[in-house]
């Protein structure tokens, strides 16, 4: 299956279902994080590798609960991507007002996105440091995390465009029938994360992968 990361990086995954399943049974993230997301508690963010001071959790919880008043956090991803581009942009700006409030508490963009994904996993992606580096490297070398709306909008536009849209539809249709508690947003997160990890290892150690 062909996917694209932002607008520049197209890549093939030969066995995407196997890739998702291997991630789920070979890492602790699925068993200790994704399977527990029905609880949607901010505290669970530590299970996905976000190191956040416990003292900040009450303030974070207040902001994340307040985010629930914004329409953007009530969309399913497919429903959201059917909106016109200007509406998507408006919702992204609204979502990033919460991101920026979290950043003022001392959280990085990666931590903010993981907090919001933990509570709103059907719409909010995780924008971790590896994805941010990829964006700077291939899209905008001047971009900084202080402009979260730019990378988040690019992320959604990528999901809306081909070949990613069709490939992700097909992949999620298969995965969701067999592997519970993975949202469509999370499935793509696993796909791009695995691809970038594999690519970096290939470049450093001259490894040829059969699945990526």
N, C-alpha and C positions, 0 to 999 in steps of 0.2 A: 504494500500500500504506500502511496505517496502522501507526504505531509509537507507543510511548509512552516518554518519558524519565522515569524514576522514576514517581511515581503521579499527577503533575499535568499533564504537558506532552504532549499528544497531537498528532501531526503526520503529514502525508501526504507521501509521496515518490512522484511520478508515474512516474518511470522509474528505479527503484532499481538495476537491473542496469547501465544506462548510467552511473549515478552511480559505482558501484563500479569499472567498467572505466575511466572517465575518471580517477578517482583513481589507479588503478594505472599508467596509461601517461603521466600528466602530472606525477606527482611522483616523486622519487627514492626515496621510502620503500619502495615495493613492490620495485623492482629491487635496491636495495642492502640491504634489511632483510628483508622478508617472504620473498623467494625464498631467503634464506640461513638461515632459521630451522631447517632440518634439522640444522644444526650445534649449535644450542642453546647457544651460548657467551655468557657474561655480557658479554664485550667488545663484542658486536654491538649492545648497547643504545645506543651512541653514534649508530648509524645511524637511530634513530628520534627523535633530538633531545634525548636525555637527556645533559646535560653533567655528567660525573662524573670527579673527579680520578683519574688512573691509579693513584696511590699507594694508593687505597682498594680497587681491584679485587680484590686477593688476599683481603682480609677479606670483601668482598661475596661472592666466589665460595664461600668456606667456608660462609657462612650460606645461600646459595642451594642449595648441594649438600645441606646439612642439611635443607632444606625437603623434599627428596625422600623423607625418611622419614615424612612426614605423608601420610595417605591422601588428603587433599583434592587434592593436586597430581597425583594419578594418575587422577582422574576425567576422562571426556569431559563436555562441558557438558550434553548431553542426559541422560546418565545422572545427573549431579549434580542437575539440576533436578527429577528424578522423586522425589528424597528428600523426606521430610516436612519441614515448616518448621523444626522443632526440630533435626533432624539437619543441615540446611543451616546453621543458626545456629551449631551446635557446630563445624562445619568452618570457617566464616568466622572464628570466634574463634581457632582454631588457626592459620589462615593469617596472621591479623593479628599473631600472636606473632612471626612472621618479619618482617613489615612493621615492627613496632616495634623489633626488633633492628637492622634496616637504618637506621631513623631515628636510632637512637642513634649511628650512624656519621656522622651529619650529612646524610643524604639526606632530601629532601622526599618527601611521599606520592606525588607524580607520578613521581619518579625510582624509588622503591621498586616501584611497580606496573609500571613499564616494565621494570625489571630482572627481575621475576618473570614478566611476560608473555613476555619474550624466551626464557626457559628453559622455561616451562610455558604455552605459548600456547593450549592447548586449554581451559584452565580459568580463567586469571587475566586479567582485563581491565586496560586502562590507565585509571587514574583521574587524568587530567591536570588542570591548573589550570582550564581552561574548564569541565570537568564539575563540579569542586568548586564553582566560582562558581554554576553552575546549581543545584546542590543547596542551597546557602545561600540563594539567591534565592527558590526556589520551595518548598522543603521545610522547612528548619530554619535560620533566620538565626543561631542560636547555635552551629551546628556548627563544629568545628575539625578540622584534619587529625590531631590527637592522638587522635581517635576514629575510626580507619579502619574498624573493624568496622561502624559505623553506615551509612556510605555504601556499603560493599561489599555488605552484606546487602540494602540497598535496590536496588542494581544487580541482584543475582541475582533478587530477588522480581519486579522489572520484567520480566526475561527469561522468567520463569515464567508471567506473567499475559498475558491477551489485552488488546489485539490484537497485542502484540509477538511473542508466542510463535508464532502461526500465520504472521504475515508474515515473520518471520525464517526459519522452516522453509522456506517457499516460495522466498524469496530465496536462501538458502544452497544449496538443491537445484539451482538454475540456475547460480549463480556457481561452485560447487565442480566442476561438470562442465566448465567452460571455463577457469577461472583457478586455476592450482595454488598451493598453499602458503598459502592464506588459511583460517584456522580460522573457525568460526562466531562465536566471540567477537570476532575481528578484523573480520569483516564488519559486525557491529553497531557496533563502534568507528568504522568508516569512515562508517556511516550517521549516527550521532548527531553526530560531529565535523563532517561536511559540513553537516548541518542547522544546527548552532549557528553555524558560520562564515557560512553564507548568511544566516541570520536577523540576525546582527549587522551584516553589510554592508547588508542591506535597511533596517534601522533607521537607520543612519548616513547612507546615501546614496540612500535612496528607490528601491532597485532592486527590480524584480519578476522573480523567477526562474521559469522554466518547469518545471524538474525538481524543485524543492523548494517 
